[in-house]
Amino acid sequence: MTLKTCKAKNHFDLKTWTCVSDDFDVIRLTKTILTSIVTHQNVDNLNLNKLQEELNKQLSGKKFLLVLDDVWNRNYDDWVDFSRPLGASARGSKIIVSTRNHEVAKIMGTLPAYQLKKLSYNDCLAIFAQHSLGTRDFSSHMSLEEIGRKIVTKCDGLPLAAQTLGGLLRGEHDRREWERVLISKIWELPEERCRIIPALAVSYYYLPPTLKQCFAYCSLLPKDYEFEEEEIILLWCASGFLDHKEGQNPSEDLGRDFFKELCSRSFFQQSATDASRFVMHDLINDLARWAAGETYFTLEYTSEVNKQQRFSRNLRHLSYICGEYDGVERFEKLYDIQHLRTFLPLMLLNSRHGYLAHSILPKLFKLQSLRVFSLRGYCISELPDSVGDLRYLRHLNLSGTEIRTLPESVNKLYNLHTLLLVGCRRLKKLCADMGNLIKLHHLNNSNTDLLKEMPVGIGKLTCLQTLCNFVVGKDSGSGLPELKLLIHLRGTLKISKLENVKDVDCGMCTALPSVGQLPSLKHLTVRGMSRVKRLGSEFYGNDSPIPFPCLETLRFEDMQEWEDWIPHGSSQGVERFPKLRELHILRCSKLRGTFPECLPALQMLVIYRCEEFSVSVTSLPALCNLQINGCEELSVSLTSLPALCNLQIAVETSFMVTYI
């Protein structure tokens, strides 16, 4: 960090950055700025007047720095409306606006605009070398320097071009591959055929065909739209880009490989504001639209209700930004596109929920070639039964809607792969029987607190990988035994309404279930099982060759009668808990058994109030944090612990440490 950067940070009381892009929505921008200043405040239901009053209050007398990135709006009145509360700030506050439009600079600026120049040749060369070779120069690869310099010359000082082409050649040290990029005819495309930087076209040209498909699909994302990895992968799955043959890895795993590859080539980059999200640079977005052709179309945001945009007869995939009210006029030309496969409304961060005209849904459900259909974020309380006519549908997103029940006809969607119900806070009932949805991989029903029960037949959905909330049924619904067949579940599983269990399977249990057989389990907590006295082979999964292959954290709490922990009895050399990073044993007062012998990845060990526990902590090469508290008789031998950097010991009576 430079001295100038430190001075800038210390100079302002408040600092905030927001991406504006095409949609200069005064309410959305005010919400974004306000929530970045006051993170705990809910501003979703405030009107513009209340929002500006609150922002005025927060800025009053404070010196702030506000960055408005990528502004396109040339409406001076919008700028006046937006800037009203900013005048309450202290003298010396600054607003920085970035734009690619000279008219915007004239309208918003009080100082002359600063024109960003292209990078110097040497800086551009350093960026290219960093992304292609992992170093800032060619000292370790002198044979590639000459041709590398020629490629950088064609980048014309544009950092994104240097970064993208560097990513294309990442780890590739064969001179012939570099020459192939240099002499590619894509560089020579006339501007009327390719309105993007030729360097980016080259990077697309050398993608494998399957990756080209996946990247072109991303043309549906609006500029500056922040997306999650899983969101894109599920759309690729639904569109058939990741279909796998018998015996191969699941399509989702293939999708993660594709996503990682596109990231490594700089087509996607991590969001600056949220590490869990990604964005595409505007020029990369242009590249995707160029690659997609007329089979993809993004319906641009417009405040003009009657403005029409033409749809090609070859259109297969459509996206648009949700409006506050989307009426018949917006989709009037769409109903003739019988081969449409994707209907994808998208919401920008901090945008409000929208309304969809009632007459639109029945017409959309006549588009029977749909694979992807989303109504995310619309204030819709019910779906017509005709949703069951979408026999090819693989992806249905109803997240954030106000639906109360799923129509029974959803059970006819035999090809459904993904059903998203995130945040459907009024949802009380799924279909009475979901047993026909045998291809369903993902049922994301997180934050559906009013859901009464899981329907009958949920155990038949043996392909399920995602089931966020299993609500135990009382009479007609599914009970806990249905879970035993869902062996592919991964991620987070919440089990609610346990009061509906007839024979209650925890306070009376004398043994733990065979959770070691769950191949994707990452986090396990065992708490309050007061009748369990020993952990043995049943816990590991009896004959399981590698128990707990993915487990990362393991916690035992309040196991009052637990006495013995018997090691896994498989053959010598088999790793137990190969990925376990954290082990916590808390308030297990009678435990005195054997400690697992081989924990190669363990970094943290916490033992608290295990008064009789005697353990030899040895051969833990990765252990760096050891905490022991409230143990009356505990003997610990610190042997071969090269990574240990934090040792905390608080004992009440006797304690012995042996250093070897």
N, C-alpha and C positions, 0 to 999 in steps of 0.2 A: 504494500500500500504506500503510495507516494505521500509526501508532506502536503501537497496541494489537495489530494483526496481527503486526508484527515481534516484539513482546514474547512473544506466544503461540508463535511459531515457535521462538524462541530458548530458550523455557522448557522444551521437551521434547527428550529424546534421540531418541525414535522417535515417528513419527506415522503412523497408518494408518486407512483408511476402507474399509468394506465394506457392500454392500447385502445385507440379510438376506431380506426379503420373506416369502412364505408358508412357504418351506422352511427351517426352523431345523434344518439338518443339522449336528451338532456337528463331524463330521469335515471336511465341506466348508468350514465357517467357519474352523476351525483352520488348514486348509491355506491358505486365502486370506490370512489374517493373516500366517502364517509366510512365505509366498512374497513378500509385500510387504515384509517385513523383510530376508529373505535371498534375493535374486533369483536367485542362481546355484545354489541347492540344489534337487535333484529330490526331491519328497516324495510322488510319486504312489503308491508302494508301501508307505508307512508306515501302520501301524495307529494307532488313536486314542492308545494309550499312548505309542508312540514319538513321535508328533506333539506331544503335550503335554509330553513330556520335553524335546524340542528347543525348543519355544516357551518353556518355563520357563527354559532355559539362555540363550536370546537376550534375555529380559526381565530377567534377574537383575541387580538393582542399578541398573536404568535407569528413568528417568522417561518414561512414554509417554502419548500421547493416542490413544485408540481411539474411533472413531465407528461405531456400529452403526445403519445407516439402515433405516427402514421395517420395524420388527420387529412381527410379529403373534403369535408363539408365546406362549401363556399357561401353558405347562408349566414349573413352577418347577424340577423335577428336571433338565430340559434345560439351564436356565440355570446350575444348580449344576455340572453336568458340564462345561459350556463354560468356566466361569470359574476352574476349578482352577489352571491355570498362571499366571493373571494376578497371583496374590498374591506372586510373586517380584519384582515390580517395586519401584522405589524409592518412597519416600513423596512424595506430591504428584502421582502418576499419576492420570489422569482417564479416565472412560468416559462418552461422550455417546450417548444412545439416542433415536432419533426413532421415533415410533409414532402411529398414529391410533386406538389402542385404550387406553382408560383402565385396563383391567385389566392390560395389559402394563406400563404405567407403575407401577402399584402393586407388581407382582411384582419388577421389576428395579430400581426406583429406591430410592435412599437419601435423596434430597432431594425436596421437593415438585416435581411436574411443572410445567414452564413452558408455558403455553398460548400458541401463536402466534396473533396477532391478524390480522385482515384488513388489507390495505393502506389507507392513507389515500386519500381521493378524488384528491388531487393527484398522489400517487405512481402510482396506477393510471392516471390520465390521461397521465402522462409515459410510462409503458410502452406504452400504446396508441398514442400519437403516434410513439414511436420505431419501432414495428413497422409502422405504416401509412404514415407520411410520412418516416421517416428522421431526424426531429428530435425534440427533447424537448418542443416546444410547437407551437402553431398559427400562429406569427407570420408564416409564409410562405404560409399557406393559411387566411386568416381566414374565408372563406366556409364552411369545413367545421367551424369550431370549435363552433358551437351544436349541430349534429347529432352531432358527435363526443362532446361532453359527455353527451348523452342516451344514447348507446350505452355509455359508460363507467359511467353510473349503473346500467345493467342488469348490468354485470359484478360488482357487489356486492363490490368490494374484493378479488376473486380474481385474482392476477397471471397465472395460466395463461389465464383467460378473456380478459383484456385483451391478452395476447400473441397468442392464437390469432385473435381477431377483428381485431387489428391486421394480422396476417399475411394474413388474408382480403382486406383492403382495401389491401394493399401496392401502391403505385404507381397506385392507382385514385383519380383526382381529380374524377371526375364525381359531383356532389352526388346525382344520382338513384340511383346505386349505393349510396351510404351510406344514403339514405332507405329503400331496399329492404331493407337489412339491419335497420334500426331497426324497421320495421313488420312484419317477417316473423312469420307466425303460429306459427313454431316456438317462439318465446318463450313461447307460451301453452299448450304441450303439458302435459297433466296429469301429475302425478308418476308415476302408475301406468303411463303409456305411455312416459315418458322419465325415467329415474332419474339422468340426468346433468345437468350444468349447462346450462341452455338456450343460453348463449352458444356452447358447443361444438357443440350440435346445429345451430345456425345456420351455423357454419363448415363443417360437413359438408354441410348442405343445398345450399350454393352451389358445391360441387365439381362438375366435369363428370362425366357418367355413368361414363366409363371410369376416372376417378380414384376415384370412389366404390367401384367394384368392387375396385380394387387396395387401397384402404384397408381395406375390409371383410375382405379376405383376411388382413390383419395382425392380426385378432382371434385368429388361431391362435397368436400369440406370447404366452408367459406374461408376466406383469407383471415388470418389471425385467430382461427378457431382452435381452442385448446382441447385436445382429445386424450383419452386414456388408451393404453396399449390393448387392454382386453376389449374395449369398445370396437376398435378397428378389426381385431382378429375375428370377433364374432360375426361381423359384417362380411368379411372375406369367406368365412365358413358358409354362411347362408347363401352366398352367391356361387358356391361350388368351386371356388379357386383352390380349396385345400382338401378336396376329396382324396382319401387315401385308400390304398388297397389293403386287403386282409393281411394281417401280420406286420403292417408298418406302424409307426408311431401315430397316436391320435392326431386328428387334423389340427387341434388347438396347439399341440407341440410344434407342428410344422409351421403354423402361423407365427409362433414366437420366434422361430428361427428366421422367418422372412422379415419380421418386424426388426429384429436385431440387425439383419443385413442392411436394411434400408437406413437404419440409424447410423451404421458404420460408414455408409457411403454419403452421409450428410443430407439425405432426403428428409429425414425427420431430425429435430433437435429438441432437447429438453426445454420445457418452459422456464422462463426466468423467474416466475412467481410461484410455481408449484412443481416440485420435483417429480410428482407422480403423473404429470401431464406432459404432452408433447405438442409441438407446433411445426408448421411448414413455413419456411421463408416465402414471402410473396412471389418471388421469382420461381421458386420450386413449385408453388401452387399454379403459376402460369404454365410451367412445364407439364404438370399433370393434366391440365385442361387441354393443352396442345396434344398430348399423347392420347387422351381419351376420345377425341373426335366427337362426332355427333350422336353417339350412343349414350353419352352422359350429358346431363344439363343441370346447372345450378340456377334456380330461379332467384334472381337478384332481389335484394330488399328494395322496396319502393314505397313511398308514402302516397303515391298516386293510385287511388283505388281502381280506376278504370284502365290503367296502363296494362297492355297485353304484351306478352313475350311469346314468340313462336316456338313450337315444338316440332322437331323433325319426326318424320314417320319411322325413322330408325331408332328413336329414343328407347332406351331400355332402363336407364337409371336416373332418377330425379331427386334432387334435394332442394331445400329452401330454408331460409331463416323464418321462424314463426313470427307472425305479426300479432298485434294486440287483438285484432279481429280479422280472421281470414274468411272472406265470403266467397260466394259462388263465382264472382268475376275473376278471382285469382286463378282458378283451375278450369275455367270454361273450356279451353281447348284441349284439356288433358284427357277427357273421357273417351276420346277416339283412339287413344294409343293403347290398343288391346294387348300389346306385347310388353308392356311396362313391367319390370321386375323389381325395381326398388322405388319405394315412396318414403322419403326420409326427411321429415321436418327436424330442424336442429335449433337448439336454444343456446344463445350466447350467455356467458357467465353474468349473473346478476340481472338477467332479463326477466320480465314478468311472464306469468302464465297467460296463455292466449285462449281465445274462443274460436271455435270452428262451427260454421253454419250447419244446422241439423241436416239440411238436404244433401250435404256433400258425402257423408259416409256411405249411404246406400249405393251411390254412384261409384265410389271408389271400390266397393266390394264386388263390383262387376268386372274389375280388372283381374281376371282369374289367372294371369301368368305371374302374379306377384310372388316374389321370394322373400322380400324384406318389406315389412309394413310397420310404421311407427306412428303413434299419436302422442308421443312423449310430451308432457307439459301442457296439454290442452285440458281445459275445464270440461271434461266429458264425464257424465255420470253413468252411462250405460252403452253397451255395444249391441247392435242388431244381430239377430241369429244368423244373418247372411254371412257373417265372418267365417262360418264353417264351410262356405263354398270355395274358399281360397285353398284349394287342395294341394297346391305346390308350395304353400307358405312354409318357410323355414325359420323366420325371425319375426317375432311379434313383440313390440315394445310399447307397453302401456304405462310406463313409469311416470309418476307425478300426476296421473289423471285422478279423477274423483269417482271412478267406477266402484260400485258396491258389490257386484257379483260378476263372475265370468259366465257368459252364456254356455249352456250345455253343448252347443254346437262346436265349441272349441275342441272338444274331444274327437272331432272328425278330422282335425288337422294332422293327419298321420305322418307327415314329413317334418313336423315342427322340431327344430333343433334348439331354439332359444326362446324362452318366454320371460320377459323382463317386467316385473311389477314393483320396482323399487319405489318406496315412498308413496304407495297407494294407501293412504292413511284411512280411507273409508271402506276399504275392501274387507268384506266379512266372509265371503264364500267363493271357493273355486268351483270348478265343475264337480258334480256329484261323483263322477267316475272318470279318472284320467288314465285308466289302464291302457287305452289305445295309443297313447303318445309314446310308443316304445323307442322312438328315435330322439327323444328329448334329452339333451345333454346339460342344459342350464336352465334352472328355475330359480331366478333371483327374486325373492320376495322379502328382502330386508326392509325394515321399517314399515311393516304391515301389522300394526299392533292390534287391530280389531279382528284379524282373521281368527275364526272360531276353531277350525280343525283342518287337518289334512284329509283330502277325500279318499275314498276307498280305491285301492289299486295302486297307490303310490309306490308300493314295493315292486311292482312290475316294471317300473321305469329304471331298469338295471344299467342304462347308459349314463345316468345322472352323474355329473361331476360337480355341479353347483346346486345346493339346496340350503339357502341361508337361514330359513326359519321353519323348523318342523314343529307344527302345532299338534300336540297329542289329541286325538279324537276321543269323545266321551262314549258315544253309543254307535253312531253310524259311520264315524270316520276311521281313519287309520290309527292303529296303536303303535307303540314302540317296536314290536316285532317286525314291522314292515321295514325298519331301517337295516336289518341284518343282510338284506340282499343288495343294498346300495353300496357295493364295495369300491366303487370308483370315486366316491365323494372326496373332494379336496377343498382347501380354503377354510372358510369359517362356517360352522354349523351351530345354530342356536336351537335348543329344544325348549319349547314353552308349553304352558298348560299341563305341567307334570301332575297337577292335582287330579287330572282325568285318568291317571294310571290306576287300574283296578288293583293289581297286586304290586304294591310299591316295593323294584329290582335292585335300593342303595343301603339304608340303615341296617338291614338284616343280612346283607351279603357277607359271606365269609371268604370270598375270593374275587379277584378282579377279572374282568373279561379279557379276551385275547387281543388287546389293542395293538400288540406288536405286529400283527398281521396287516395292519392298515398301511399300505405302501406310501401314501402321500401325507400321512399325519406329520405335522410340524410342531405343534404345541399341545402339551397334555398336562392337565392339572387334576390331581386326585385329592379330594378334600372330604374330611369328615366321615369316612367309611369305618365306623368304630368297631365292626366285628371282624375285620380283616386282620389276621395274625401273621400271615406269611405271603411273600411274593415269590412265586416259583415259575415253573415252565409254562403254566397256563397263561401267565401275564405276557410272556414273550411270544406265545403262539405255538407252543409245543414244538413241532418239527420245523418251524420257520427257519430257513437257512441264514437269513440276515434279519433279525428282528429290528423293528424301528429304523428302517433304512434312511428316513428323511427327518426324524425327530430332531428338533433344534433346542427346545426348552422343555424341562420336566420338573414339575412341582408336586411335592407331597406335603399336605397340611392337615394337622389335627387328626392324625391316625392313632387314636389312643391305645389300641391293643396291638399295634403292629410290632412284631418282635424280630422277624428274620427276613433278610433279603437274600434269596438263594440265587447265585449267578446262573446265567444261561448255560445249559448243559451241552451245547453243540461242540463239534470237533475243534481241536486246537487250531488257532490261526484265524478263526472267524471273528470279524469285528462286531462287537456289540455297540449299539448306539454310535454308528460311525460319524454322524454329523451333530451330535449333541454338544451345544455350546454352553448351556446354563443348567445347573442342577440345584434345586432348592429343597431342603428337608427341614420343615418347620413344625415344632411342637409335636414331635413323635416320641413321647417320653419313655417308651419301653423298647425302642429299637436298639438292638445291639449286634445285629447280624453282619454278614460280609458285605464289603463294598465292591461294586463292579471293578474287575481287574483292568480292563482296557477301555479308556475313554480318550481317544486320540485327539478329538477336537474340543474338549472341554476347556472353556476359558474362565467360567465363574462357578465357584462352589460356595453355597451358603448353607450353614447348619445352625439352627436356632432352637434352643430349649429341647435338645435331645439328650436328656441327662445321663442315660446309660450307653450312649452310642460310643463305640470304640472303633476307630477306623485308621487304617494305614493309607495315607494319601501318597501314592507312589506312581511313578511312570506316567505322569500327566504332562506331556511336553508342551501343551498349549495353555496350561493354567496360568492366568495372570492376576486373578482376583480371588482370594480366599478369605471368607468371613465366618467366624465362629463365635457364637454368643450364647451364654446361659447354659453351658453344658457342664455338669458336675464332674464327670469322669470321662475325659476324652484324651486319647493318645494319638498323636499325629506324627508320622515320620515324613519329613520333608526330603524326599529323595528324587533326584532328577527332575527338578522343577525349574528349568532354565528361563521360562518366561514370566515367573512370578514377580510382580511389581507392586502389588497391594495386598498386605496381610493385616487383617483386623481381628484381634482376639479380645473378647470380654468374657471372663469366666467368674463363677461365684465361689468355687472351691478348688479342686485340684485339676491341674492341666499339665501335660507333659509333651514337649516338642523335642524331637530327635532330628538333628541335622546330619546327613550322611553325604 
